[in-house]
């Protein structure tokens, strides 16, 4: 079963449409036509199941050493789900993920802001 095509993500109130650009065994990639935003999904099967979702964002901005020149920059946000092959139902896994994401997003994303600021 594959994720719907296209996927979408909203960044700074701007919705981005990401059509599927690649698919293979246990993986799929969705990307904006200018590659500003990309979403990659991959699954690994072994002693544990590892499911990864990665969002990569690219931009061009002034180079801090040479402000008259622009430089390319990118960042990646990655979620990794690492579970045993048995012992957790999909519903139980989702409950754990939902709780963790809610904790990060509480108080207008205060914990995310603190983590991105270097707090641990």
Residue pairs with C-beta under 8 A, 6 or more apart in sequence:
2 20
2 23
2 28
3 20
3 28
3 30
3 41
5 19
5 20
5 30
6 17
6 18
6 19
6 20
6 30
7 17
7 18
7 20
7 30
7 39
8 15
8 16
8 17
8 18
9 15
9 16
9 18
9 37
9 39
9 55
10 16
11 37
11 57
16 32
16 36
16 37
17 32
18 30
18 31
18 32
18 37
18 38
18 39
19 30
19 31
19 33
20 28
20 29
20 30
21 29
21 30
21 31
22 28
22 29
23 29
26 42
26 43
26 44
26 45
27 40
27 41
27 42
27 43
28 40
28 41
29 38
29 39
29 40
29 41
30 38
30 39
30 40
31 37
31 38
31 39
32 38
35 58
36 57
36 58
36 59
37 55
37 56
37 57
37 58
38 55
38 56
39 53
39 54
39 55
40 52
40 53
40 54
40 56
41 51
41 52
41 53
41 54
42 51
42 52
43 49
43 50
43 51
43 52
44 50
44 51
44 52
45 85
47 85
48 82
48 83
48 84
48 85
49 81
49 82
49 83
49 84
49 85
50 80
50 81
50 82
51 80
51 81
51 83
52 78
52 79
52 80
52 81
53 78
53 79
54 76
54 77
54 78
54 79
55 76
55 77
55 78
56 74
56 75
56 76
57 74
57 75
57 76
57 77
58 72
58 73
58 74
59 72
59 73
59 74
60 70
60 71
60 72
60 73
61 70
61 71
61 73
62 68
62 69
62 70
62 71
63 69
63 70
63 71
81 93
81 97
83 93
88 96
103 111
104 111
104 112
104 115
105 111
105 112
